[in-house]
Amino acid sequence: MGKVTSHRTDGMLNGFSTVRVIDVATGQILANFHRPSGLMVANSEHQAAMAAVKRTAQDVAGALD
């Protein structure tokens, strides 16, 4: 489960992605991730949010290997 957010402040754009990986059978939380976009420059809030999602997806995939 998770969420994706973005915001614009005084011309600055950023996106964030938060994911919690839960074992459905036990309800145990296996991992938590909260990642910013990491972009120095973005053309849109959408681009910033998608960059954050990409970073989070890579971290989740690495944790589940």
PyMOL Python script that loads the backbone (N, CA, C, O; Angstrom):
from pymol import cmd

cmd.read_pdbstr("""\
ATOM      1  N   MET A   1       0.839  -1.163   0.000  1.00  0.00           N
ATOM      2  CA  MET A   1       0.000   0.000   0.000  1.00  0.00           C
ATOM      3  C   MET A   1       0.888   1.231   0.000  1.00  0.00           C
ATOM      4  O   MET A   1       2.037   1.159   0.436  1.00  0.00           O
ATOM      5  N   GLY A   2       0.387   2.340  -0.472  1.00  0.00           N
ATOM      6  CA  GLY A   2       1.204   3.532  -0.499  1.00  0.00           C
ATOM      7  C   GLY A   2       0.480   4.730  -1.078  1.00  0.00           C
ATOM      8  O   GLY A   2      -0.725   4.692  -1.326  1.00  0.00           O
ATOM      9  N   LYS A   3       1.241   5.800  -1.289  1.00  0.00           N
ATOM     10  CA  LYS A   3       0.663   6.995  -1.895  1.00  0.00           C
ATOM     11  C   LYS A   3       1.752   7.776  -2.612  1.00  0.00           C
ATOM     12  O   LYS A   3       2.942   7.626  -2.334  1.00  0.00           O
ATOM     13  N   VAL A   4       1.319   8.602  -3.528  1.00  0.00           N
ATOM     14  CA  VAL A   4       2.207   9.466  -4.295  1.00  0.00           C
ATOM     15  C   VAL A   4       1.685  10.885  -4.166  1.00  0.00           C
ATOM     16  O   VAL A   4       0.493  11.135  -4.343  1.00  0.00           O
ATOM     17  N   THR A   5       2.583  11.816  -3.856  1.00  0.00           N
ATOM     18  CA  THR A   5       2.194  13.217  -3.745  1.00  0.00           C
ATOM     19  C   THR A   5       3.194  14.092  -4.479  1.00  0.00           C
ATOM     20  O   THR A   5       4.333  13.696  -4.728  1.00  0.00           O
ATOM     21  N   SER A   6       2.749  15.268  -4.814  1.00  0.00           N
ATOM     22  CA  SER A   6       3.658  16.247  -5.422  1.00  0.00           C
ATOM     23  C   SER A   6       3.230  17.629  -4.962  1.00  0.00           C
ATOM     24  O   SER A   6       2.093  17.836  -4.538  1.00  0.00           O
ATOM     25  N   HIS A   7       4.155  18.567  -5.053  1.00  0.00           N
ATOM     26  CA  HIS A   7       3.810  19.938  -4.687  1.00  0.00           C
ATOM     27  C   HIS A   7       4.717  20.923  -5.398  1.00  0.00           C
ATOM     28  O   HIS A   7       5.810  20.596  -5.859  1.00  0.00           O
ATOM     29  N   ARG A   8       4.214  22.135  -5.465  1.00  0.00           N
ATOM     30  CA  ARG A   8       4.943  23.246  -6.078  1.00  0.00           C
ATOM     31  C   ARG A   8       5.021  24.363  -5.043  1.00  0.00           C
ATOM     32  O   ARG A   8       4.004  24.774  -4.484  1.00  0.00           O
ATOM     33  N   THR A   9       6.238  24.850  -4.791  1.00  0.00           N
ATOM     34  CA  THR A   9       6.439  25.930  -3.829  1.00  0.00           C
ATOM     35  C   THR A   9       7.378  26.953  -4.443  1.00  0.00           C
ATOM     36  O   THR A   9       8.543  26.650  -4.698  1.00  0.00           O
ATOM     37  N   ASP A  10       6.887  28.152  -4.682  1.00  0.00           N
ATOM     38  CA  ASP A  10       7.719  29.232  -5.223  1.00  0.00           C
ATOM     39  C   ASP A  10       8.554  28.792  -6.421  1.00  0.00           C
ATOM     40  O   ASP A  10       9.750  29.074  -6.490  1.00  0.00           O
ATOM     41  N   GLY A  11       7.927  28.111  -7.349  1.00  0.00           N
ATOM     42  CA  GLY A  11       8.619  27.680  -8.563  1.00  0.00           C
ATOM     43  C   GLY A  11       9.389  26.384  -8.430  1.00  0.00           C
ATOM     44  O   GLY A  11       9.904  25.876  -9.427  1.00  0.00           O
ATOM     45  N   MET A  12       9.484  25.831  -7.231  1.00  0.00           N
ATOM     46  CA  MET A  12      10.168  24.559  -7.025  1.00  0.00           C
ATOM     47  C   MET A  12       9.145  23.426  -7.083  1.00  0.00           C
ATOM     48  O   MET A  12       8.041  23.542  -6.551  1.00  0.00           O
ATOM     49  N   LEU A  13       9.529  22.338  -7.733  1.00  0.00           N
ATOM     50  CA  LEU A  13       8.656  21.173  -7.841  1.00  0.00           C
ATOM     51  C   LEU A  13       9.285  20.003  -7.110  1.00  0.00           C
ATOM     52  O   LEU A  13      10.506  19.845  -7.119  1.00  0.00           O
ATOM     53  N   ASN A  14       8.459  19.182  -6.477  1.00  0.00           N
ATOM     54  CA  ASN A  14       8.968  17.954  -5.888  1.00  0.00           C
ATOM     55  C   ASN A  14       7.862  16.925  -5.845  1.00  0.00           C
ATOM     56  O   ASN A  14       6.679  17.262  -5.803  1.00  0.00           O
ATOM     57  N   GLY A  15       8.257  15.673  -5.856  1.00  0.00           N
ATOM     58  CA  GLY A  15       7.324  14.567  -5.743  1.00  0.00           C
ATOM     59  C   GLY A  15       7.821  13.626  -4.670  1.00  0.00           C
ATOM     60  O   GLY A  15       9.018  13.549  -4.397  1.00  0.00           O
ATOM     61  N   PHE A  16       6.889  12.911  -4.064  1.00  0.00           N
ATOM     62  CA  PHE A  16       7.228  11.942  -3.023  1.00  0.00           C
ATOM     63  C   PHE A  16       6.419  10.674  -3.238  1.00  0.00           C
ATOM     64  O   PHE A  16       5.268  10.719  -3.672  1.00  0.00           O
ATOM     65  N   SER A  17       7.034   9.551  -2.931  1.00  0.00           N
ATOM     66  CA  SER A  17       6.372   8.258  -3.025  1.00  0.00           C
ATOM     67  C   SER A  17       6.594   7.526  -1.713  1.00  0.00           C
ATOM     68  O   SER A  17       7.724   7.421  -1.236  1.00  0.00           O
ATOM     69  N   THR A  18       5.521   7.024  -1.136  1.00  0.00           N
ATOM     70  CA  THR A  18       5.594   6.281   0.116  1.00  0.00           C
ATOM     71  C   THR A  18       4.956   4.917  -0.105  1.00  0.00           C
ATOM     72  O   THR A  18       3.834   4.820  -0.601  1.00  0.00           O
ATOM     73  N   VAL A  19       5.681   3.857   0.268  1.00  0.00           N
ATOM     74  CA  VAL A  19       5.176   2.495   0.091  1.00  0.00           C
ATOM     75  C   VAL A  19       5.422   1.701   1.367  1.00  0.00           C
ATOM     76  O   VAL A  19       6.487   1.803   1.977  1.00  0.00           O
ATOM     77  N   ARG A  20       4.450   0.927   1.758  1.00  0.00           N
ATOM     78  CA  ARG A  20       4.588  -0.015   2.873  1.00  0.00           C
ATOM     79  C   ARG A  20       4.298  -1.401   2.306  1.00  0.00           C
ATOM     80  O   ARG A  20       3.239  -1.635   1.725  1.00  0.00           O
ATOM     81  N   VAL A  21       5.248  -2.316   2.482  1.00  0.00           N
ATOM     82  CA  VAL A  21       5.090  -3.697   2.014  1.00  0.00           C
ATOM     83  C   VAL A  21       4.622  -4.528   3.200  1.00  0.00           C
ATOM     84  O   VAL A  21       5.281  -4.574   4.239  1.00  0.00           O
ATOM     85  N   ILE A  22       3.466  -5.192   3.032  1.00  0.00           N
ATOM     86  CA  ILE A  22       2.844  -5.942   4.122  1.00  0.00           C
ATOM     87  C   ILE A  22       2.642  -7.384   3.698  1.00  0.00           C
ATOM     88  O   ILE A  22       2.184  -7.652   2.588  1.00  0.00           O
ATOM     89  N   ASP A  23       2.988  -8.322   4.592  1.00  0.00           N
ATOM     90  CA  ASP A  23       2.687  -9.738   4.369  1.00  0.00           C
ATOM     91  C   ASP A  23       1.197  -9.916   4.629  1.00  0.00           C
ATOM     92  O   ASP A  23       0.736  -9.759   5.760  1.00  0.00           O
ATOM     93  N   VAL A  24       0.459 -10.238   3.600  1.00  0.00           N
ATOM     94  CA  VAL A  24      -1.001 -10.307   3.717  1.00  0.00           C
ATOM     95  C   VAL A  24      -1.436 -11.419   4.667  1.00  0.00           C
ATOM     96  O   VAL A  24      -2.423 -11.265   5.386  1.00  0.00           O
ATOM     97  N   ALA A  25      -0.722 -12.520   4.677  1.00  0.00           N
ATOM     98  CA  ALA A  25      -1.104 -13.650   5.521  1.00  0.00           C
ATOM     99  C   ALA A  25      -0.967 -13.341   7.010  1.00  0.00           C
ATOM    100  O   ALA A  25      -1.792 -13.770   7.816  1.00  0.00           O
ATOM    101  N   THR A  26       0.082 -12.592   7.371  1.00  0.00           N
ATOM    102  CA  THR A  26       0.338 -12.335   8.797  1.00  0.00           C
ATOM    103  C   THR A  26       0.050 -10.909   9.232  1.00  0.00           C
ATOM    104  O   THR A  26      -0.115 -10.640  10.422  1.00  0.00           O
ATOM    105  N   GLY A  27      -0.011  -9.995   8.270  1.00  0.00           N
ATOM    106  CA  GLY A  27      -0.195  -8.582   8.594  1.00  0.00           C
ATOM    107  C   GLY A  27       1.101  -7.900   9.012  1.00  0.00           C
ATOM    108  O   GLY A  27       1.100  -6.723   9.372  1.00  0.00           O
ATOM    109  N   GLN A  28       2.205  -8.640   8.966  1.00  0.00           N
ATOM    110  CA  GLN A  28       3.506  -8.086   9.356  1.00  0.00           C
ATOM    111  C   GLN A  28       3.992  -7.083   8.319  1.00  0.00           C
ATOM    112  O   GLN A  28       3.925  -7.343   7.118  1.00  0.00           O
ATOM    113  N   ILE A  29       4.479  -5.937   8.785  1.00  0.00           N
ATOM    114  CA  ILE A  29       5.066  -4.938   7.894  1.00  0.00           C
ATOM    115  C   ILE A  29       6.487  -5.389   7.571  1.00  0.00           C
ATOM    116  O   ILE A  29       7.324  -5.518   8.464  1.00  0.00           O
ATOM    117  N   LEU A  30       6.749  -5.627   6.289  1.00  0.00           N
ATOM    118  CA  LEU A  30       8.047  -6.118   5.854  1.00  0.00           C
ATOM    119  C   LEU A  30       9.021  -4.994   5.561  1.00  0.00           C
ATOM    120  O   LEU A  30      10.223  -5.143   5.777  1.00  0.00           O
ATOM    121  N   ALA A  31       8.512  -3.864   5.069  1.00  0.00           N
ATOM    122  CA  ALA A  31       9.391  -2.748   4.716  1.00  0.00           C
ATOM    123  C   ALA A  31       8.577  -1.474   4.560  1.00  0.00           C
ATOM    124  O   ALA A  31       7.391  -1.519   4.235  1.00  0.00           O
ATOM    125  N   ASN A  32       9.229  -0.332   4.796  1.00  0.00           N
ATOM    126  CA  ASN A  32       8.656   0.994   4.563  1.00  0.00           C
ATOM    127  C   ASN A  32       9.633   1.788   3.706  1.00  0.00           C
ATOM    128  O   ASN A  32      10.844   1.737   3.918  1.00  0.00           O
ATOM    129  N   PHE A  33       9.097   2.518   2.739  1.00  0.00           N
ATOM    130  CA  PHE A  33       9.930   3.356   1.886  1.00  0.00           C
ATOM    131  C   PHE A  33       9.253   4.709   1.724  1.00  0.00           C
ATOM    132  O   PHE A  33       8.047   4.782   1.492  1.00  0.00           O
ATOM    133  N   HIS A  34      10.025   5.772   1.846  1.00  0.00           N
ATOM    134  CA  HIS A  34       9.552   7.125   1.556  1.00  0.00           C
ATOM    135  C   HIS A  34      10.659   7.803   0.767  1.00  0.00           C
ATOM    136  O   HIS A  34      11.736   8.066   1.302  1.00  0.00           O
ATOM    137  N   ARG A  35      10.399   8.086  -0.497  1.00  0.00           N
ATOM    138  CA  ARG A  35      11.443   8.623  -1.359  1.00  0.00           C
ATOM    139  C   ARG A  35      10.986   9.896  -2.052  1.00  0.00           C
ATOM    140  O   ARG A  35       9.878   9.958  -2.583  1.00  0.00           O
ATOM    141  N   PRO A  36      11.853  10.920  -2.044  1.00  0.00           N
ATOM    142  CA  PRO A  36      11.594  12.110  -2.848  1.00  0.00           C
ATOM    143  C   PRO A  36      12.003  11.844  -4.288  1.00  0.00           C
ATOM    144  O   PRO A  36      12.620  10.822  -4.586  1.00  0.00           O
ATOM    145  N   SER A  37      11.665  12.750  -5.162  1.00  0.00           N
ATOM    146  CA  SER A  37      11.976  12.565  -6.580  1.00  0.00           C
ATOM    147  C   SER A  37      13.470  12.524  -6.842  1.00  0.00           C
ATOM    148  O   SER A  37      13.928  11.769  -7.699  1.00  0.00           O
ATOM    149  N   GLY A  38      14.234  13.325  -6.116  1.00  0.00           N
ATOM    150  CA  GLY A  38      15.668  13.373  -6.344  1.00  0.00           C
ATOM    151  C   GLY A  38      16.060  14.216  -7.557  1.00  0.00           C
ATOM    152  O   GLY A  38      17.234  14.265  -7.924  1.00  0.00           O
ATOM    153  N   LEU A  39      15.088  14.874  -8.176  1.00  0.00           N
ATOM    154  CA  LEU A  39      15.371  15.700  -9.344  1.00  0.00           C
ATOM    155  C   LEU A  39      15.832  17.089  -8.922  1.00  0.00           C
ATOM    156  O   LEU A  39      15.284  17.671  -7.986  1.00  0.00           O
ATOM    157  N   MET A  40      16.825  17.613  -9.603  1.00  0.00           N
ATOM    158  CA  MET A  40      17.238  18.993  -9.370  1.00  0.00           C
ATOM    159  C   MET A  40      16.332  19.948 -10.142  1.00  0.00           C
ATOM    160  O   MET A  40      16.086  21.072  -9.705  1.00  0.00           O
ATOM    161  N   VAL A  41      15.838  19.490 -11.296  1.00  0.00           N
ATOM    162  CA  VAL A  41      14.959  20.297 -12.148  1.00  0.00           C
ATOM    163  C   VAL A  41      13.858  19.379 -12.670  1.00  0.00           C
ATOM    164  O   VAL A  41      14.129  18.249 -13.076  1.00  0.00           O
ATOM    165  N   ALA A  42      12.627  19.860 -12.660  1.00  0.00           N
ATOM    166  CA  ALA A  42      11.503  19.105 -13.225  1.00  0.00           C
ATOM    167  C   ALA A  42      10.647  20.056 -14.038  1.00  0.00           C
ATOM    168  O   ALA A  42      10.555  21.244 -13.730  1.00  0.00           O
ATOM    169  N   ASN A  43      10.025  19.530 -15.071  1.00  0.00           N
ATOM    170  CA  ASN A  43       9.165  20.340 -15.928  1.00  0.00           C
ATOM    171  C   ASN A  43       7.726  20.385 -15.432  1.00  0.00           C
ATOM    172  O   ASN A  43       6.967  21.281 -15.803  1.00  0.00           O
ATOM    173  N   SER A  44       7.346  19.420 -14.592  1.00  0.00           N
ATOM    174  CA  SER A  44       5.977  19.377 -14.094  1.00  0.00           C
ATOM    175  C   SER A  44       5.928  18.603 -12.782  1.00  0.00           C
ATOM    176  O   SER A  44       6.853  17.862 -12.451  1.00  0.00           O
ATOM    177  N   GLU A  45       4.841  18.783 -12.040  1.00  0.00           N
ATOM    178  CA  GLU A  45       4.638  18.003 -10.824  1.00  0.00           C
ATOM    179  C   GLU A  45       4.529  16.523 -11.160  1.00  0.00           C
ATOM    180  O   GLU A  45       4.996  15.671 -10.403  1.00  0.00           O
ATOM    181  N   HIS A  46       3.918  16.222 -12.287  1.00  0.00           N
ATOM    182  CA  HIS A  46       3.795  14.827 -12.729  1.00  0.00           C
ATOM    183  C   HIS A  46       5.177  14.195 -12.909  1.00  0.00           C
ATOM    184  O   HIS A  46       5.404  13.071 -12.461  1.00  0.00           O
ATOM    185  N   GLN A  47       6.088  14.897 -13.551  1.00  0.00           N
ATOM    186  CA  GLN A  47       7.435  14.370 -13.769  1.00  0.00           C
ATOM    187  C   GLN A  47       8.132  14.122 -12.424  1.00  0.00           C
ATOM    188  O   GLN A  47       8.805  13.105 -12.259  1.00  0.00           O
ATOM    189  N   ALA A  48       7.980  15.024 -11.481  1.00  0.00           N
ATOM    190  CA  ALA A  48       8.589  14.860 -10.166  1.00  0.00           C
ATOM    191  C   ALA A  48       7.991  13.660  -9.438  1.00  0.00           C
ATOM    192  O   ALA A  48       8.719  12.878  -8.827  1.00  0.00           O
ATOM    193  N   ALA A  49       6.679  13.513  -9.500  1.00  0.00           N
ATOM    194  CA  ALA A  49       6.025  12.386  -8.838  1.00  0.00           C
ATOM    195  C   ALA A  49       6.461  11.056  -9.452  1.00  0.00           C
ATOM    196  O   ALA A  49       6.716  10.093  -8.729  1.00  0.00           O
ATOM    197  N   MET A  50       6.549  10.999 -10.779  1.00  0.00           N
ATOM    198  CA  MET A  50       6.948   9.760 -11.439  1.00  0.00           C
ATOM    199  C   MET A  50       8.405   9.404 -11.143  1.00  0.00           C
ATOM    200  O   MET A  50       8.739   8.222 -11.063  1.00  0.00           O
ATOM    201  N   ALA A  51       9.265  10.388 -10.980  1.00  0.00           N
ATOM    202  CA  ALA A  51      10.655  10.125 -10.606  1.00  0.00           C
ATOM    203  C   ALA A  51      10.714   9.518  -9.205  1.00  0.00           C
ATOM    204  O   ALA A  51      11.508   8.610  -8.958  1.00  0.00           O
ATOM    205  N   ALA A  52       9.880  10.011  -8.289  1.00  0.00           N
ATOM    206  CA  ALA A  52       9.826   9.458  -6.940  1.00  0.00           C
ATOM    207  C   ALA A  52       9.329   8.019  -6.971  1.00  0.00           C
ATOM    208  O   ALA A  52       9.859   7.162  -6.264  1.00  0.00           O
ATOM    209  N   VAL A  53       8.310   7.748  -7.789  1.00  0.00           N
ATOM    210  CA  VAL A  53       7.774   6.388  -7.911  1.00  0.00           C
ATOM    211  C   VAL A  53       8.847   5.441  -8.453  1.00  0.00           C
ATOM    212  O   VAL A  53       8.981   4.317  -7.969  1.00  0.00           O
ATOM    213  N   LYS A  54       9.598   5.879  -9.435  1.00  0.00           N
ATOM    214  CA  LYS A  54      10.659   5.042 -10.002  1.00  0.00           C
ATOM    215  C   LYS A  54      11.706   4.696  -8.938  1.00  0.00           C
ATOM    216  O   LYS A  54      12.126   3.543  -8.836  1.00  0.00           O
ATOM    217  N   ARG A  55      12.125   5.684  -8.147  1.00  0.00           N
ATOM    218  CA  ARG A  55      13.109   5.429  -7.084  1.00  0.00           C
ATOM    219  C   ARG A  55      12.565   4.435  -6.064  1.00  0.00           C
ATOM    220  O   ARG A  55      13.280   3.533  -5.628  1.00  0.00           O
ATOM    221  N   THR A  56      11.302   4.603  -5.687  1.00  0.00           N
ATOM    222  CA  THR A  56      10.700   3.709  -4.702  1.00  0.00           C
ATOM    223  C   THR A  56      10.583   2.296  -5.249  1.00  0.00           C
ATOM    224  O   THR A  56      10.879   1.333  -4.543  1.00  0.00           O
ATOM    225  N   ALA A  57      10.153   2.160  -6.502  1.00  0.00           N
ATOM    226  CA  ALA A  57      10.005   0.840  -7.127  1.00  0.00           C
ATOM    227  C   ALA A  57      11.348   0.107  -7.161  1.00  0.00           C
ATOM    228  O   ALA A  57      11.399  -1.098  -6.911  1.00  0.00           O
ATOM    229  N   GLN A  58      12.409   0.804  -7.460  1.00  0.00           N
ATOM    230  CA  GLN A  58      13.732   0.181  -7.475  1.00  0.00           C
ATOM    231  C   GLN A  58      14.133  -0.290  -6.076  1.00  0.00           C
ATOM    232  O   GLN A  58      14.699  -1.372  -5.924  1.00  0.00           O
ATOM    233  N   ASP A  59      13.843   0.512  -5.068  1.00  0.00           N
ATOM    234  CA  ASP A  59      14.176   0.129  -3.692  1.00  0.00           C
ATOM    235  C   ASP A  59      13.353  -1.066  -3.233  1.00  0.00           C
ATOM    236  O   ASP A  59      13.881  -1.972  -2.588  1.00  0.00           O
ATOM    237  N   VAL A  60      12.058  -1.077  -3.561  1.00  0.00           N
ATOM    238  CA  VAL A  60      11.190  -2.198  -3.181  1.00  0.00           C
ATOM    239  C   VAL A  60      11.670  -3.473  -3.866  1.00  0.00           C
ATOM    240  O   VAL A  60      11.764  -4.521  -3.227  1.00  0.00           O
ATOM    241  N   ALA A  61      11.973  -3.393  -5.154  1.00  0.00           N
ATOM    242  CA  ALA A  61      12.434  -4.578  -5.879  1.00  0.00           C
ATOM    243  C   ALA A  61      13.725  -5.114  -5.272  1.00  0.00           C
ATOM    244  O   ALA A  61      13.887  -6.328  -5.145  1.00  0.00           O
ATOM    245  N   GLY A  62      14.647  -4.228  -4.894  1.00  0.00           N
ATOM    246  CA  GLY A  62      15.890  -4.652  -4.269  1.00  0.00           C
ATOM    247  C   GLY A  62      15.679  -5.306  -2.919  1.00  0.00           C
ATOM    248  O   GLY A  62      16.386  -6.251  -2.569  1.00  0.00           O
ATOM    249  N   ALA A  63      14.709  -4.811  -2.154  1.00  0.00           N
ATOM    250  CA  ALA A  63      14.436  -5.354  -0.829  1.00  0.00           C
ATOM    251  C   ALA A  63      13.765  -6.716  -0.876  1.00  0.00           C
ATOM    252  O   ALA A  63      13.897  -7.510   0.056  1.00  0.00           O
ATOM    253  N   LEU A  64      13.051  -6.987  -1.952  1.00  0.00           N
ATOM    254  CA  LEU A  64      12.313  -8.242  -2.056  1.00  0.00           C
ATOM    255  C   LEU A  64      13.095  -9.342  -2.760  1.00  0.00           C
ATOM    256  O   LEU A  64      12.592 -10.457  -2.898  1.00  0.00           O
ATOM    257  N   ASP A  65      14.305  -9.056  -3.204  1.00  0.00           N
ATOM    258  CA  ASP A  65      15.122 -10.086  -3.861  1.00  0.00           C
ATOM    259  C   ASP A  65      15.542 -11.156  -2.902  1.00  0.00           C
ATOM    260  O   ASP A  65      16.234 -12.097  -3.292  1.00  0.00           O
TER     261      ASP A  65
END
""", "prot")
cmd.dss("prot")
cmd.show_as("cartoon", "prot")
cmd.util.cbc("prot")
cmd.orient("prot")
